[in-house]
Amino acid sequence: MTTISSKIISILNCFYMDTVVKLRYNKDMLSLHQLQFKNLFDLNITFLPSSITYIKGANGCGKSSLLRMIAGIMQPSSGHIYYRNCNINNIAKLYCTYIGHNLGLKSEMTVFENLKFWSEIYNSAATLYAAIHYFKLHDLLDKKCYSLSSGMQKIVAIARLIACQSDLWLLDEVETNLSKENRALLNNLIVMKANSGGIVLLSSHLESSIKSAQILRLD
């Protein structure tokens, strides 16, 4: 089992403290109302705060499409998505952190520049160094992202979960090709997010190692 220093845990707990307080006053739920996409799914479901949900199903069943719809990247055939009682089409600011097959990295920028760029977009620069420490990226900060292995590029993208302050995480196959150590770090981070009141949805072909997670099957 991966050991995380108490210093890093303290940093992350401070980061999540505002989220916990905020959720006491907000019905911070995610709801899908008669959400349809082609002939793949028809969903009426609500995801409550402090929940972790694995989206499972065969290739082509719509797992990635569902996450992209919740992220506001693509539109459903019909139906609506509400977050904090607002239709996501009417939410002006960034309301989620989405990591898909396209990792969202600028290959010509350094690791540090990429993380700094995203933390500033989410107005959460204070958590930038927590992300660096948690995933032990110190020796990679000055490296261009194109020079990294595909596995390390994925870790840099995942570090965005800490660098960007968001209460809703949408993760599409992010566990694939991660080392055992890095998968444990990711799982610990997901559990901490849920414990702080966040909502985490992730698609994965791997067996869930988070006992508190629920399963949504699309096939």
C-alpha positions as CSV (number, residue, x, y, z in Angstrom):
1,M,0.0,0.0,0.0
2,T,1.3,3.4,-0.9
3,T,2.2,5.6,2.1
4,I,1.3,9.3,1.9
5,S,3.1,11.7,4.2
6,S,1.1,13.5,6.9
7,K,2.3,16.8,5.5
8,I,0.7,16.1,2.1
9,I,-2.5,14.9,3.8
10,S,-2.6,18.1,5.8
11,I,-2.2,20.2,2.6
12,L,-5.1,18.3,1.0
13,N,-7.3,18.5,4.0
14,C,-6.9,22.3,4.1
15,F,-7.7,22.3,0.4
16,Y,-11.0,20.4,0.9
17,M,-12.1,22.2,4.1
18,D,-13.8,25.0,2.2
19,T,-15.7,22.4,0.1
20,V,-17.0,20.6,3.2
21,V,-18.3,23.9,4.7
22,K,-19.8,25.0,1.4
23,L,-21.7,21.7,0.9
24,R,-23.5,22.2,4.2
25,Y,-25.5,25.0,2.5
26,N,-25.8,23.6,-1.0
27,K,-27.7,20.7,-2.4
28,D,-24.6,19.7,-4.4
29,M,-26.1,16.9,-6.4
30,L,-25.9,15.9,-10.0
31,S,-29.1,14.8,-11.7
32,L,-29.8,13.3,-15.1
33,H,-33.4,13.7,-16.3
34,Q,-34.6,11.4,-19.1
35,L,-31.1,11.6,-20.6
36,Q,-31.0,9.8,-23.9
37,F,-28.2,9.3,-26.4
38,K,-29.0,7.5,-29.7
39,N,-30.2,4.1,-28.7
40,L,-27.5,3.5,-26.1
41,F,-29.1,4.7,-22.8
42,D,-32.1,6.4,-21.2
43,L,-31.1,7.5,-17.7
44,N,-33.0,9.0,-14.8
45,I,-30.5,9.1,-11.9
46,T,-29.2,11.4,-9.2
47,F,-25.6,11.3,-7.8
48,L,-25.4,12.5,-4.3
49,P,-22.5,14.3,-2.6
50,S,-19.8,12.0,-1.2
51,S,-20.4,9.4,-3.9
52,I,-18.1,7.5,-6.1
53,T,-19.6,5.8,-9.2
54,Y,-17.9,3.5,-11.6
55,I,-19.6,3.5,-15.1
56,K,-19.3,0.0,-16.5
57,G,-20.2,-1.6,-19.8
58,A,-18.9,-3.1,-23.1
59,N,-17.0,-1.0,-25.6
60,G,-19.4,1.3,-27.5
61,C,-22.1,1.3,-24.8
62,G,-21.7,5.1,-24.3
63,K,-19.5,5.4,-21.2
64,S,-17.3,8.1,-22.6
65,S,-20.2,9.8,-24.3
66,L,-22.0,10.0,-21.0
67,L,-19.1,11.6,-19.2
68,R,-18.6,14.1,-22.1
69,M,-22.3,15.1,-21.8
70,I,-22.0,15.7,-18.1
71,A,-18.9,17.8,-18.8
72,G,-20.9,19.8,-21.3
73,I,-18.6,18.8,-24.2
74,M,-21.3,17.1,-26.2
75,Q,-25.1,17.2,-26.2
76,P,-27.5,14.3,-25.5
77,S,-30.2,13.3,-28.0
78,S,-32.7,14.5,-25.4
79,G,-33.0,15.1,-21.7
80,H,-31.3,17.4,-19.2
81,I,-28.4,17.5,-16.8
82,Y,-28.6,19.5,-13.6
83,Y,-25.8,20.2,-11.2
84,R,-26.6,22.1,-7.9
85,N,-30.1,22.5,-9.2
86,C,-29.0,24.3,-12.3
87,N,-29.0,23.1,-15.9
88,I,-25.4,22.7,-16.9
89,N,-26.1,24.6,-20.1
90,N,-26.8,27.7,-17.9
91,I,-23.7,27.4,-15.7
92,A,-21.2,30.0,-16.8
93,K,-18.2,29.0,-14.8
94,L,-16.2,25.8,-14.8
95,Y,-18.2,23.3,-12.6
96,C,-16.2,20.1,-13.1
97,T,-12.8,18.6,-13.8
98,Y,-12.9,16.3,-16.8
99,I,-10.0,14.0,-17.9
100,G,-10.7,12.0,-21.0
101,H,-8.7,10.1,-23.6
102,N,-7.3,13.5,-24.8
103,L,-5.4,14.4,-21.6
104,G,-5.6,18.2,-22.2
105,L,-1.8,18.7,-22.0
106,K,0.1,21.3,-24.1
107,S,3.0,19.1,-25.4
108,E,5.3,22.1,-25.9
109,M,4.8,23.3,-22.4
110,T,6.6,22.0,-19.3
111,V,5.0,20.0,-16.6
112,F,5.0,23.0,-14.3
113,E,3.6,25.3,-17.0
114,N,0.7,22.9,-17.7
115,L,-0.3,22.6,-14.1
116,K,0.0,26.3,-13.5
117,F,-2.1,27.0,-16.6
118,W,-4.9,24.8,-15.3
119,S,-4.8,26.0,-11.7
120,E,-5.1,29.6,-12.9
121,I,-8.0,28.8,-15.1
122,Y,-9.8,27.3,-12.1
123,N,-8.6,30.1,-9.8
124,S,-7.0,27.6,-7.5
125,A,-3.2,28.4,-7.7
126,A,-2.8,27.7,-3.9
127,T,-3.2,24.0,-4.6
128,L,-0.6,23.8,-7.4
129,Y,2.2,22.7,-5.2
130,A,0.0,20.2,-3.3
131,A,-0.4,18.5,-6.7
132,I,3.3,18.5,-7.4
133,H,4.1,17.0,-4.0
134,Y,1.4,14.4,-4.0
135,F,2.4,12.9,-7.3
136,K,6.2,13.5,-6.7
137,L,6.6,15.5,-9.8
138,H,9.5,17.7,-8.6
139,D,12.1,16.2,-11.0
140,L,9.8,16.6,-14.0
141,L,8.7,20.2,-13.6
142,D,11.1,21.6,-16.3
143,K,10.5,18.8,-18.8
144,K,8.4,19.4,-21.9
145,C,5.3,17.1,-21.8
146,Y,6.1,15.7,-25.2
147,S,9.3,14.2,-23.8
148,L,7.4,12.2,-21.1
149,S,6.2,8.6,-21.4
150,S,2.5,8.1,-22.0
151,G,2.2,6.9,-18.4
152,M,3.8,10.0,-17.0
153,Q,1.8,12.3,-19.2
154,K,-1.3,10.6,-17.7
155,I,0.0,11.3,-14.2
156,V,0.5,15.0,-15.0
157,A,-3.1,15.1,-16.3
158,I,-4.4,13.4,-13.1
159,A,-2.4,15.9,-11.0
160,R,-4.8,18.4,-12.3
161,L,-7.5,17.0,-10.0
162,I,-5.6,18.7,-7.1
163,A,-4.4,21.7,-9.0
164,C,-7.9,22.5,-10.2
165,Q,-10.5,23.2,-7.5
166,S,-13.7,21.4,-8.4
167,D,-16.3,19.4,-6.6
168,L,-17.3,17.2,-9.5
169,W,-14.7,14.9,-11.1
170,L,-15.4,13.1,-14.4
171,L,-12.7,10.5,-15.2
172,D,-12.6,8.5,-18.4
173,E,-10.4,5.4,-18.3
174,V,-7.8,7.2,-16.3
175,E,-6.7,4.1,-14.4
176,T,-5.5,2.3,-17.6
177,N,-1.8,1.8,-17.8
178,L,-1.1,3.3,-14.4
179,S,1.5,1.6,-12.1
180,K,0.2,-0.1,-9.0
181,E,1.7,2.8,-6.9
182,N,0.1,5.5,-9.0
183,R,-3.3,3.8,-9.1
184,A,-3.2,3.6,-5.3
185,L,-2.4,7.4,-5.2
186,L,-5.3,8.0,-7.5
187,N,-7.7,5.9,-5.5
188,N,-6.7,7.6,-2.2
189,L,-7.3,10.9,-3.9
190,I,-10.8,9.8,-5.1
191,V,-11.7,8.6,-1.6
192,M,-10.6,11.9,-0.1
193,K,-12.6,13.9,-2.6
194,A,-15.7,11.8,-1.8
195,N,-15.1,12.1,2.0
196,S,-15.1,15.9,1.5
197,G,-18.5,15.9,-0.1
198,G,-17.5,15.7,-3.8
199,I,-18.9,13.6,-6.6
200,V,-16.7,11.3,-8.6
201,L,-17.8,9.5,-11.8
202,L,-15.3,7.3,-13.6
203,S,-15.4,4.8,-16.4
204,S,-13.0,1.8,-16.1
205,H,-12.5,-1.7,-17.5
206,L,-10.6,-2.6,-14.3
207,E,-12.1,-4.1,-11.2
208,S,-12.9,-1.4,-8.7
209,S,-10.6,-1.4,-5.6
210,I,-12.7,1.2,-3.8
211,K,-15.1,-0.6,-1.6
212,S,-17.4,2.4,-1.1
213,A,-18.0,2.9,-4.8
214,Q,-21.3,2.1,-6.6
215,I,-21.6,0.7,-10.1
216,L,-23.7,2.1,-13.0
217,R,-24.0,-0.4,-15.8
218,L,-24.9,0.8,-19.3
219,D,-25.1,-2.6,-21.0
